[in-house]
């Protein structure tokens, strides 16, 4: 039991190494410092421990199961996992190199210039993987799209069907009139 606890404590705290997502081929020295992530499509991505452990979900799973078994992420599509890894790698490097905030903000703004489906899947993945900074970034991006728009403009922008009757819509407007009093 004591050995297992030591192993858990060390599992996500090794020194930084530069790895990138890949399908594992042969065993080498980097495997000892890498986490294997298994996407919804069962593709395996080998990622540096410190990068992968930016996700609280992954960190907890690695602490529980160790590094021998790939971490199953059945809620995350391969395409989205690649984007999440890209985000985590950049922010890990930015932290290591103490990059200025404005440089990170420019990168983040460019990172979320994606189609709506990818953006919403990134939100779901960030939530499932418990990556607060990515969740905040993606949700803020959607919030910025909504800001200053009427409900009808939001419906058009995000292709949302209005399922309120005209009477129900009027009732909602009356109940929330305080929102418009600014």
C-alpha positions, 0 to 999 in steps of 0.5 A, spaced: 500 500 500 505 504 501 509 503 495 502 504 491 501 511 494 508 513 492 507 511 485 501 515 485 504 521 488 510 521 483 505 519 477 504 526 475 510 530 477 516 528 473 520 533 469 518 536 463 520 532 456 518 534 449 513 529 446 507 530 442 501 526 440 503 519 436 501 512 436 506 508 440 510 504 436 516 501 440 518 502 447 523 507 449 525 511 454 520 516 453 514 511 455 516 511 462 514 519 462 508 519 458 501 517 459 497 514 453 490 517 452 485 512 448 480 516 444 472 514 443 475 511 436 480 507 441 486 511 438 492 511 442 495 518 443 502 518 447 503 525 451 508 527 456 505 526 463 505 533 465 501 535 459 496 530 460 495 531 467 493 538 466 486 535 465 484 533 473 480 527 470 486 524 467 491 526 473 486 522 477 485 516 473 493 516 472 494 516 480 489 510 480 491 506 475 498 508 473 502 509 467 501 501 464 494 502 462 492 507 457 487 512 460 480 511 456 476 517 454 470 514 451 467 521 451 472 525 447 473 524 439 480 523 436 479 530 432 477 533 439 483 530 443 488 532 438 486 539 439 485 538 447 492 536 447 495 541 442 492 546 447 495 543 453 502 542 450 502 550 448 500 552 455 504 547 459 510 550 454 508 557 455 508 556 463 515 553 463 517 559 458 514 564 462 510 567 456 507 574 457 499 574 458 498 577 451 502 572 447 498 567 450 491 571 449 493 571 442 494 564 441 488 562 445 484 567 440 487 563 434 486 557 437 478 558 438 477 560 431 474 553 429 467 551 426 461 551 431 461 543 432 468 543 434 467 549 439 462 545 442 465 539 442 471 542 445 467 545 451 464 538 452 471 535 452 474 541 457 468 539 462 469 532 461 476 532 462 476 538 467 481 543 464 478 549 467 482 554 463 480 551 456 473 550 459 473 558 461 476 560 454 471 556 450 465 558 454 467 565 453 468 564 446 461 562 445 459 568 450 462 573 446 458 571 440 452 571 444 453 578 447 449 584 445 444 579 441 437 578 441 434 572 443 432 571 435 439 573 433 442 568 437 437 563 435 439 564 428 446 564 429 446 558 433 441 555 428 436 554 435 429 552 433 424 556 437 419 552 441 415 557 445 408 559 443 408 567 442 404 567 449 409 563 452 415 568 449 411 574 452 410 571 459 418 570 459 419 577 456 415 579 462 418 575 467 425 577 465 423 585 464 428 586 469 434 584 465 432 589 459 432 595 465 440 597 464 
